Amino acid sequence: MIGTKTRALVALLLVVSVLVSGLLVAGCSKAEKEPIKIGVIGPFTGPNAKPGGRMKEGIELAVEEINAKGGINGRKIVAIFEDDASQPAQSVAAAEKLTTRDEVLLVIGAYNSACVLAHMQVTEREKTPQINPIAVATAITESGNKYMFRNCATNPMQVSQLADYVLKNFNFQKFAMLFENTDYGRGIAEVFGASVRQAGKQVVAEEAYNIGDTDFYSQLTKIKNLGPDALLIGGNLTEGSQIARQARELGLNVQLMGLGGLSSPEFDQLCDGANEGLICTSYFEVGTDDPLVKKFVEAYEKKFGKPPEMFAAAAYEAVYIAEEAIKKAGEHKNLAEWRQAVRDALAKIKDLPGVQGPTTFDEKGQADKKVYIVQWKNHEKVILYPTGK
């Protein structure tokens, strides 16, 4: 029989053991660093949900890879996704939530230029660094916002490269443009029209439409009657695919052209052959010899069961740009100081390798990025420029 004193001693030891274990657990959890929160704004529903989904996948893959290596400075990354459905007001609300309530370190996004132009005032006010991987409106990096950085070509960069290629390689005399009535679409029309006129060619039609429109027969009939040689579609894949299909239905047999959104696999699927021969720009193509690209393509296909496209690549690259800046900034207990240190580190990034080529930000936060010129042929893209890729 165990005596009273022995039982009391055993009980005391058990209590001490539990207390010590609790302290050890508490100590471990306390030593475990809080994750780094990154906010992401994009269209995960609405007319641009498909490219928004690719954007989200690129970010998820990059975060997973970085966390598998131990995170950044011993901290894991957590991406907080906010849907703006391509609506500027919703994008502003998303930026407010991420920067104030969620207290993210930096923001990545969005997809639409109109959304970025609307919400970037919030990230600037909260002095939260932002990396914009997709939206191309010139004003985004011409506004004087010291917290905005963009790792894709601007409207003038990509439109000028497309215009230069088409004008040098085709003897077209008359051009028509059908573009979305947004900063993005109007910017495309302005730059492309200026290039055409400067080359001594004629712009016979400039027609606009609203995001979400589905009937383009009126504009296309007007364009057809003016007899252009080529038609530039200044919009994204949802409306762009319907324009291509309706143009073919009307017998508008001209050279179709477009920008980045028309280079995605989803665009090809939606067109159902109407995009045959269409020429467009692309920020990223899988068929290059770059080791970083090959590694990304392999990892993306393994995770998602399909090849990546440019929106996934741009967002994926943005996360690695963020990683570099956060590493260089070091750790700060004060969030405001930490955000400022990351912003300053972003401004100093030079020749950082990425899946879209090296990144160096100029004094306005704009990276000098080149684009591919590609053409749809038999549901595949052929790289027209640069050659040898």
N, C-alpha and C positions, 0 to 999 in steps of 0.2 A: 504494500500500500504506500502511495506517495503521500508524504506529509504535507501539512498545510503550508509550511514555509517553502517546501520544494515547489508546490503548485504555484505559489505566489511568485517565486523566482522565474519559473517557466513563463508565466503570464507576462511578467515584466519584460523578459527577453523578447517575447513575441511582439509586444508593443514597441519596444526599441527597434526591432527588426523592421516592422512596418513603417515606422517613422523615418528610419534611415533610407529604406527603399523609396519612400515618397520623396525624400529630399534629393536623392540621386536622380529620380525621374524628372523632378522639377528642375534640377540643375541642367540635365541634358536638354530638356525642352527649351529652357531659357537660353542655353548656348546655341541652340539651333536657330540660325538666322532667318528672319522674315523674308518671304519671297519678294522679288522685284516685280512690281505691277506695271504692265505695259497696256495702254488702252488702244483699242483698234476700232475705227469707225468705217463702215462699209455698207453696201446695199445687199443685205442677206435675204431680203424679200423684195418684191416689186419688179419693175421691168428689167433691172440689171442684176437680178439675183444670181444668174449663172456666172457671170464674171466675178461677182462678189463672192460667190462660193469658192471659185478658184483662188481668189485672193486669200480667203480664210484658210484654205488648205496649205498654201505656201507658208503662211505664218505658223500654223500648227506644226508643220514639219520642222521648220527652223527652231522653234521653241523646244520641241522634243529632242532634237540633236544637241542643242546647247545644254539642256538639262542633263542629258545622258553623259556629258563630259564634266558634270559637276556644277553647271550653272555659270554665273558670272561673279567672280570674287567670292566664291563659296555660297552664293545665293541662287536658288532656282528662279526661273522666270514664270510668271503667270500672265497670260494674255486675257484681257477682259474685252469681249466683243460687244459692240453696240451697233444695232441695225439702224440705218438712216433711210432705207427704202428709196434712195435717190431723191429725198425731199430735203431741201435746205433747212427748213424749220426743225425737222426731226434731227438733222445733223447737228444743229446748234444745241439742241437739248442733250444729245449724246455727248458732246464735248463738255457741256456744263457738268453732267453727271460724272464723267471720267476724271475731270481735273479737280473738282471740288469734293464730291462725295466719296469717290473711289480713291482719290489721291494718287493717281498713277504717276510714274516718274516721267514718262513721255508718251506721246500719241503717234500712232501710225494710221494713215488714211488721209482722205477717203478715196472714193472712186470717181465721183463726178466733180468737175471743176466748180460748178455752182454751189455744191455742198461745202467744198473746202473754202471757197471765198466767203461763205456765210459763217462757218464755225471757226475759222482761223483767228477771228477777233477774240474769241474766248480763250484759245490756247495762248495767244499773245498776252492778253490781260492777266492770265494766271501764270505767265512766264514759264510755260510748259513747253519744252522742245517738241517739235513735230517733224516726222519724216513722211513726206508725201510720195508714194511710189507710183502713182498712176495718173492723177489729174494733171492736165497739161496746159491749162489757161495761163497765158503770159503773166497776168496780174498777180498770180500767186507768189511769185518770187520777185516781182517788181514793186511790191507794196511797201517795202522797207521793214517788213516784219523780221526781226532778228532771231526769231525762234522757229522759223520755217526753213526746212531743207527738203530738196526734191531730188530723187535719184532716177528720174526718167527725163526724156527729151521734152522740151516745151512744144507748144503748138507750132511756133515759127520754125523750130529745129526740124521736126518731123515733116511738116507740110512743105517746107522749102526743099527738103531732100527728095520728097515724092515728086514735087513739081519739076525739080531739076532733072530727075531721071526721065520723066515722061517727055518733057520738052526736048531733051537731047536724043531720045531714042525713037520717037514717033513724030510723024509729020502732021499732027493734028492742028487744025486752024481754028476750030470753034469748040468752046467748052461750056458745059452747063454745070451748075452746082445745086444740090438739094441738101440742106443742112438743118440740124435741130436748132431751134430758137433759144439757145443758151449761150453763155460766155464761150463755152467749148466750140459749139457749132459756128457761131459768128466769127470766132477767131480763125477757124479753118478757112471760111469763105474769104475773109479779109486777106490772109496771107497768100492763099492759092490764087485768088483773083489778081493780086498785085504782081505775082510772078508771071502769070499768063500775059497780062497786059504789057509788062516790061519786055517780054519776049516778042512783042508785036502781034500777038494772037488775040482772039476775040472771046469775051465772055458773053454768051447770048442769053443766059438765064441764071438768076439767083433766086431760088425758091426756098422758103423756110417751112418747118413743121414743128409741132410741139411733142415733147416726150410723151409716149403713150398713144400717139396717133396710130391708126391701123389702115387708113384709107389714103393712099397717095396717088390715086388715078388722075385726079384733077391736075396736080402739079406735073406729073409725068406726061400727061397728054399735051400740056402746054409746051413742055420741053421738047417732046417729039416733033411738034409742029415747027419748031425753030431749027431743026436739023443739025444738032451738034455732032461732033465726032467722038466726044467723050463726056462722061457724066461722073462728077465727083460726089460721092455720098459722104456727107459730113455728119456722121452720127455713130451710134453704138449698134450692137449686133441685133437687138430685137427689132427696132425700126429698120435698120439697114438691110436685114434679110428680107423683110416684107417689100421694101423698095426694090431690091434686086428681082424678086419674084414678079412683082407687078410690072416692072419695066419690061421683063421678058414676055409677059402676057400681052402687053400692048405692042409687042414687036419693035421695041426700042433697042435695036441692035447696034449699040455703041460700046466703046471701051468703058467698062465700069472701073472706078477707082475708089479707094477708101483709106481710112486710117486704122490705127492699131486694133480697135475692137472687131474689125472685119477679118482679122487673121486667126481668130480662135476656132477650135474644132466645133464648138456649138454653133457658130455662124454658118459653117459648112453644112451642118445637119439641118438647120432651119431653112437654108436656101434650097435644099433638095436639087442641086445641080444648077440653079439660077446664077450662082457665083462663078461658073466656069469662065476662066480667063480674067477674072477680076484681079487688079493689081492693088496692093495696099502695103502699108508700112507694118513693121513688127519690131518690138523691142527685144525679142528673144526667139531663138529657134533651136530646136533640139539637135539638129544635124551639124554641130560644129565639133572641132577637135579639142576644145578647151577642157582640160581635166576637171575643173570646177563644175562645168556644165554637165559633163558625163556623170559625175558623182551625184549631182542634184537630180538628174533625170532618173538614174537608177533608184535612188532613195524614194523619189516621188511615186514612181511606178510600183514599187514594192508596197508602199503604204496605201495608195489610192487606186491601184489597178488600172492606171491610164497614164499617158504621157502628159507632162506639164505644158502649159502655154504661158504667154508672156505676163499675164496678170498674176499668176502664181509665182513666176520667177521674180517679178518686181517686188512683190510683198515679202517673199523669202529673203531676197537680198537686203531689204529694208531692216529686217530683224538683225541680220549680221552687222549692218552698219550701226545699229543701236548697240549691239554687243560691244563693238570696238569702242564706241564713245563712253559707254558705262564703265568699261575696264579702265580706260584712260582717266576718267573723272575721279575714280576712287570712291570711297564711301563717305557719306555725310549724314549725320544724325538729323539735321534740319532739312526737311523736304525742299524748301525754297532754295537753299544753298546747293543741294544735290542737283536739282533741276538746272540751276545756272551752270554748274560744273559740267553737266552732260551737254548742255547747249554749247559751251565754250569748246568742249572736246570735239563735237560734231563740226564746228567751224574750222578745226585744224586738220580734219581728215584729208589725207592726200594719197592718191594712187592705191586705195584699198581694193584688193581683188574682189570681184563679185561675179555672179552668173550673167550679168549684163555688161561685163567689162569693168575696168577700174573706176573708182569713184573719187573725185576731188571736188569739193564744194568751193565755189567762188564766194566773193564777199556778199553776194545776195542770197547764198544758200542753194544755188543752182549747180547741179552736176552737168558736165559736158558729156552727154550721151549720144551715141550714134544709133541709127535705126537700120534695120534691114528693109529692102524692097523685095516683096515676094509676090508670086502669082499663083492663083488656084488653078490646078490642072488635075482632072480626074480625082477630085476629093483629096488631093495632096498639095502641099505648098512647095513651090520651086523657088529657091533663092535667086533673084535676079541681080541683086547688088548687096554687099560686095561679093565679087566672084571668088572662088577658091576657098569658100568656107565649108 
